[in-house]
Amino acid sequence: MELQDFGGFFNSHKNALLEIAKNSNIQLSLFRAKTVGEQFKINIAGSPLEFIVQQAGIGEDDLYCCWTYLSDGYPLSSWIKNNSIADVCANFSSWLSSAEKVASGFVEPDLWQELQDAPPTLSHKSFAEEDTKKFTEAEKDQIRESLLQYENILREELDPVKDDLELIKEKLDYLGNALDRLNRFDWKGVSLSTVIGIVTNMTVDSATAGHLYQLFQQTIGRGIGLLG
C-alpha cells in the first residue's frame, strides 16, 4: 500500500495506521487508502469494508473514527471520539481482527470464473484428433520434469507451510502419474482442476491465482505446446 502525502491529515498518523495494517492477517496489497478533505479513508480492495478517521481540528489529537459494521448492508458506525492516534490504532486493530474473515470472502478468487476464463485448456477449439492420443514416453518424462519445476516455482512464489507444501506435492505427483492412463485432452482437464485445487487451498487473491495458472501453462506447455 502506497500512502500519498495529502494535506489535512498528519503523515505520522497515516504511518501509525499503516503499521497496524501490516500486522493484520489481511494481505497488505489489498489495502487502499486516500485522504478526502480532513478524512483519511482505508478500504479493503474488492469489498465494502472501510475504516475512516476524521481530523476534527488543528490539534494533533482531535480525532474521530468510524467503520463499516460487519452486518447486512455494511452500514457505517457512528463517529467515535478518540483522545489520541493510539486510541484510533486500537480501534482499527480491533476492527481488522473482526473483518479478516469477511474480507477473505470478498477477495478469494472466483474459481468458477477462472474456469470460464481459461478456455485454452478445455475449449472445443483445442479438441483435435491429436488430443485423443496418449503421451509418448519422451513427453511423459518432459512433463514430469516440468511438474517438478512448477513445484519449485510455487515454493518461491507462495512460501507454503509444511502442510500446504505436502498437499502441493501430492497433487502434482497425481498429475505425473495420470500421464500413464489419460490421453492428452483428458489430462489437460485434470491439470486445470488440479491447479485450481492448489490455488483454492492457498486462498490467494484473484491476480495471484491468474499469475500461478499462467506460470503453469508456461512451465508445462514449454517445448510440447500442450496448454498453449
C-alpha positions in Angstrom: 0.0 0.0 0.0 1.3 3.4 -1.0 0.1 6.3 1.1 0.3 9.5 -0.7 1.1 12.8 1.0 -2.1 14.8 1.2 -2.8 17.9 3.2 -5.2 17.8 6.1 -4.1 14.6 7.8 -0.8 14.1 9.7 1.6 11.8 8.0 2.6 10.4 11.4 -1.0 9.3 11.9 -1.1 7.6 8.5 2.2 5.8 9.2 0.8 4.5 12.6 -2.3 3.1 10.8 -0.1 1.5 8.2 1.8 -0.4 10.9 -1.5 -1.8 12.2 -2.4 -2.9 8.6 1.0 -4.6 8.3 0.4 -6.6 11.5 -3.0 -7.8 10.5 -3.8 -11.1 8.8 -5.1 -9.3 5.7 -2.8 -9.2 2.7 -1.2 -5.7 2.7 -1.6 -5.3 -1.1 -5.4 -5.4 -0.6 -5.4 -2.1 1.5 -6.4 1.1 -0.3 -6.1 4.5 1.3 -6.9 8.1 0.4 -7.4 11.4 2.0 -10.6 13.3 1.3 -10.6 16.7 3.0 -9.9 16.1 6.6 -10.8 12.4 6.4 -8.4 9.5 5.9 -10.2 6.5 4.4 -8.9 2.9 4.4 -10.6 0.3 2.2 -10.2 -3.4 1.6 -10.0 -3.8 -2.2 -12.9 -5.6 -3.7 -15.1 -5.3 -0.6 -17.4 -2.7 1.0 -15.2 -2.7 4.2 -14.0 0.8 5.2 -12.4 2.4 8.2 -12.4 6.3 8.3 -10.5 8.7 10.5 -11.6 12.3 10.8 -9.3 15.1 12.0 -11.7 17.4 13.6 -9.4 20.4 14.4 -5.9 21.6 14.2 -4.9 19.7 17.3 -2.9 16.5 16.7 -5.3 14.5 18.9 -8.7 15.9 17.7 -9.6 12.6 16.1 -12.8 10.7 15.4 -13.2 7.4 13.6 -16.0 5.2 12.2 -16.1 1.9 10.3 -18.4 -0.4 8.4 -20.4 -2.8 10.6 -19.9 -6.4 9.6 -23.7 -7.0 9.1 -26.2 -6.8 6.3 -25.6 -3.8 4.1 -22.3 -3.0 5.8 -23.6 0.3 7.3 -21.2 2.8 8.8 -21.0 3.2 12.6 -21.4 6.5 14.3 -18.4 8.6 14.9 -16.3 7.7 17.9 -14.2 10.3 19.7 -10.6 9.4 20.3 -8.1 11.0 22.6 -5.0 10.1 20.6 -3.8 8.3 17.5 -3.0 5.3 19.8 -6.8 5.1 20.5 -7.5 5.2 16.8 -5.0 2.5 16.1 -6.5 0.3 18.8 -10.0 0.7 17.2 -8.5 0.0 13.8 -6.7 -3.2 15.1 -9.9 -4.5 16.8 -11.9 -3.8 13.6 -9.4 -5.6 11.4 -9.4 -8.6 13.6 -13.2 -8.9 13.2 -13.0 -8.0 9.4 -10.5 -10.7 8.4 -12.9 -13.5 7.6 -15.4 -11.2 5.9 -12.6 -9.7 3.8 -11.3 -13.1 2.7 -14.8 -13.9 1.4 -14.7 -11.0 -0.9 -11.1 -11.2 -2.1 -10.9 -15.0 -2.5 -10.7 -15.8 -6.3 -13.9 -16.7 -8.1 -12.6 -20.1 -9.3 -15.7 -20.7 -11.4 -14.8 -17.5 -13.3 -11.2 -18.7 -13.5 -12.5 -21.9 -15.1 -14.7 -19.9 -17.5 -11.8 -17.6 -18.4 -9.4 -20.4 -19.2 -10.8 -21.8 -22.5 -7.3 -22.6 -24.0 -7.2 -25.8 -21.9 -10.8 -27.0 -22.2 -12.2 -25.2 -25.3 -13.7 -27.3 -28.1 -11.3 -25.4 -30.4 -8.4 -27.2 -28.8 -10.1 -30.6 -29.2 -8.5 -32.2 -32.2 -7.6 -35.8 -33.3 -4.1 -35.2 -31.8 -5.7 -34.7 -28.4 -7.1 -38.2 -28.3 -3.6 -39.7 -28.4 -1.6 -40.9 -25.4 1.6 -39.2 -24.4 4.9 -40.6 -25.7 7.4 -41.7 -23.2 9.6 -38.7 -24.1 6.6 -36.3 -23.4 5.9 -38.0 -20.1 9.5 -37.5 -19.0 9.5 -33.9 -20.1 6.1 -33.1 -18.4 7.2 -34.8 -15.1 10.4 -32.7 -15.1 8.2 -29.6 -15.7 5.9 -30.5 -12.8 9.0 -30.6 -10.5 9.9 -27.1 -11.9 6.4 -25.9 -11.2 6.6 -27.2 -7.6 9.8 -25.2 -7.1 8.0 -22.1 -8.6 5.2 -22.5 -6.1 7.7 -22.8 -3.2 9.3 -19.5 -4.3 6.0 -17.7 -5.1 3.9 -18.8 -2.1 6.5 -19.9 0.6 4.0 -22.5 1.7 3.9 -24.0 5.2 4.7 -27.7 5.6 1.1 -29.0 5.3 0.4 -26.9 2.2 3.7 -28.0 0.6 2.8 -31.6 1.1 -0.6 -31.1 -0.5 1.0 -29.3 -3.5 3.4 -32.2 -3.9 0.6 -34.8 -3.6 -1.5 -33.1 -6.3 1.4 -32.6 -8.7 2.5 -36.2 -8.2 -1.0 -37.2 -9.1 -0.7 -35.3 -12.4 2.6 -37.1 -13.1 1.0 -40.5 -12.5 -2.1 -39.6 -14.6 0.1 -39.3 -17.7 0.2 -43.1 -17.9 -3.6 -43.5 -18.1 -5.0 -40.4 -19.7 -4.9 -39.1 -23.2 -3.7 -35.6 -23.9 -7.2 -33.9 -23.9 -8.3 -35.6 -20.7 -5.0 -34.7 -18.9 -5.5 -31.1 -19.9 -8.8 -31.0 -18.0 -7.4 -32.8 -15.0 -4.4 -30.4 -14.9 -6.7 -27.4 -14.8 -8.8 -28.8 -11.9 -5.7 -29.7 -10.1 -4.1 -26.3 -10.3 -7.5 -24.7 -9.2 -7.4 -27.1 -6.2 -4.0 -25.9 -5.3 -5.0 -22.2 -5.6 -8.2 -22.8 -3.6 -6.2 -24.4 -0.8 -3.7 -21.5 -0.6 -6.6 -18.9 -0.7 -4.6 -16.4 -2.8 -6.2 -13.3 -4.4 -7.5 -13.4 -8.0 -4.5 -11.7 -9.5 -2.1 -14.2 -7.9 -4.4 -17.1 -8.9 -4.2 -16.0 -12.6 -0.5 -15.5 -12.3 0.0 -19.0 -10.9 -2.1 -20.6 -13.6 -0.2 -18.7 -16.3 3.1 -19.9 -14.9 1.7 -23.5 -15.0 0.8 -23.0 -18.7 4.3 -21.7 -19.4 6.1 -24.4 -17.5 4.2 -27.4 -18.6 3.5 -26.3 -22.1 7.0 -25.3 -22.9 8.5 -27.5 -25.6 5.4 -29.5 -26.5 2.7 -26.8 -26.8 0.4 -28.8 -24.5 -1.5 -25.9 -23.0 -0.9 -23.1 -25.4 
